[in-house]
């Protein structure tokens, strides 16, 4: 199920990225934490020992995820294109894959589990698309490799978080990543930060502080 849902999610997200601007798809991407939290709450009724039911964690996580969503929505996003809808559904399947992963992480190390998951998706993708790797130049190969390496590190950290502090709490902590992006954009790229992004940062930080206090 993890491999199946992840394959669908990748196909939908890459389909949307191929035909739509990344900035226009950002609101669909930030829906993923909310989907993870809601699905984890549902799954907690069937596997309470694997998913949190602590309201001190759930409520701030919901507030933080909603704050990120509302600060990313613009008027033109309300015009749902097929690519935007594909990105939303892709975010849902990625969230579903992550929540289901917790059911079997006790039986695999995060490294082994992610290797098996990704290898299976690679095999399926090769069979479906039969890509010609000779057309990819060396620079692009290195970009793919480095991006993949960063994603491996990220996913392994996520899995360890699921095992040690819980799915919802890990998701809440990962929302701090948006704040780091805003800070880097402001201090390194000298970009202006909107008041909406600033407000979202305050909400996320406050939610994390409340959850860990």
N, C-alpha and C positions, 0 to 999 in steps of 0.2 A: 504493500500500500504506500509506503514511503517513497519508493522508487516511482511508482505509477503517478502519484500526486505531484511529485517533484518534476517529473518529465512534462506533465501537462502545464505546470506553472512556468517552467522555463520556456516552453513553446509559446505560451500566451504573452509572456513579458517580452521576449525577443521579437515576436510579431508586432507588438505595439511600438517597441523601440525602433524597429525598421522603418515605420511609416509616420511616427509622431515625434515631435520635439521632446527632449528629456524634461525640460522645464514644465511642459504641459502635463506630463505624466507624474510629476512629483506628488500631487495630492493622492493619487491612486497608490503610490508606493508607501506613503505614511499611514495608509489604512492597515497595513500588515500588523503593527503592534496591537491595534485594537482587535483585529481578528484573532490574534494569538490569545489575548486576554479573555475574550468572550468564549472561545473554544475551550480554553483551559478550565474556565468556570463550568461549562457544560460537562466536560470530561471528569471533573472532580466529583460529580454525583455517581460515577461508575468506578472510579479509582481514586478514592479520597486520599489515600496515602501517597499518591504520586503528584497530585496537584494541590496548590494552596487553596484554602477556603478562609483565610485570615482577612477580614475586612480592612484591617489596617494596611494591608498590602494591596488588596484589590481596588479599593476606592481611590487611593492616590494614583495607582497605575491607570485606571480609567480616566481620571481627570487629566493626567499628563498626556495620554494618547489623544484625547479629544482636543486638547489645547494645540497640539501639533497639527491636527487635521484642520481645525478652523483657521489657523494662521497661514495655511498653505492654499486655502481655497480662494480663488478669484472668480469674478463674474463669468469670464469666458470658460471656466472649468465646468460650469453648469450645463454647457452644451455638450452632451455626451456623444462623442464619436465612437465608432466601432473599436478604435485602437485604445481609447481611454477605458472603455468597458472591458476590453481584453486585459488591460493592465490591472483593473480592479479584481477581476476573477483570478488573474495570476497571483495577486497578493493574497487572496483568500486561500488558494491551493498551497502556496508557500507556508502560510500560517498553519494550515491543516497538517501539512507534512511535519512541521516543527513540533506541534502538539502531540501527534501520533508517535514521533520519535522517542518521546519520553517513556512510552510504554515498553521499549526494548533496550533502552540505554543501560539498564542494570545488567544486561547480558553481554554487552560489548564495551570495549574501551571506546571513548569518543573518536580516537584516531582510526581504529579498525572500522567502526561503524561508518564514519564519513568516507573512508576509502571504499568500502563495499557499496555504499549508496552512489557515490560519484562514478565508480567504475561501471556499475550497472547502467547508469544514465548514459555514459559515454558509449557503451556497447549498443544500446538501443538507438542512440542518435546516429551512430555510424551506419547501422543497418537501414535506417530510414532515409538519411540524406546522402550517404556515400560522398562525402566532401573530397575535393581534390586539394590536398595540403601543399602541393607544389606551387600553387598560385599565391601562397602566403609568403611575403618577403620576410627577411630576417628581423627587421625592426618590429613588425607586427607580431612575430612569434614571441619575441621577448616581452612585448606588452601583454600578450595573452598569458605567458608564463608568470609574470610578476603579479598580474591581477588574480590569477588562479591561486598563487601562493598566499596572497593577502586574504583571499576568501577562505582558504583552508584554515588559516590561523584564526580567523573570525569565527567560523563555524565550530571549531574545536573548543574555543573559549565559551561559546554559547552552550554547547553540550555539557561542559564541565559546570557551567552555571546552573543548568537545569538539574544536574545531579546533586549539587551542593547547597544551592539557595532557593531553588524552585523556578518553575517556568515563568510565572507572573512577575516575580521579583527581578529575575534576570532581564525580562523584557523592559521593565521599568528602568533598570540601570542602563540598558542599551540606548534608551532615549536620550541619555546625556550626550550621545554621539552627535546629535543635531546641534547642541550647544558648542561643541568643539569645532564643528564646521562653520558656524557663525563667527566664532572667535578668530579662526584662521582666515576667513574671508575678510574680516575687518582689519586685522593686524598685518597680515601678509599680503593679501591682494588689494588692500585699501578700498574695499567695497563698503558701501553704506548699508547699515543694518536697519531694516524697517522696524517700526514700533511693534508690529505684530510678532516678528521674530524675537524681539527683546522680551515682550510679554510672555511668549511661549517658553523662553529660556527660564524666566523667573518661576513660572508654574511648574516646569519639570524639576528644577532644582529644589523647590519647596516640597514637591511631592516625594522626591527621594529622601530629603532630610526627615520628613514626617514618617516615612516608612522605616527608616533605620533607627529612629529615636526610640 
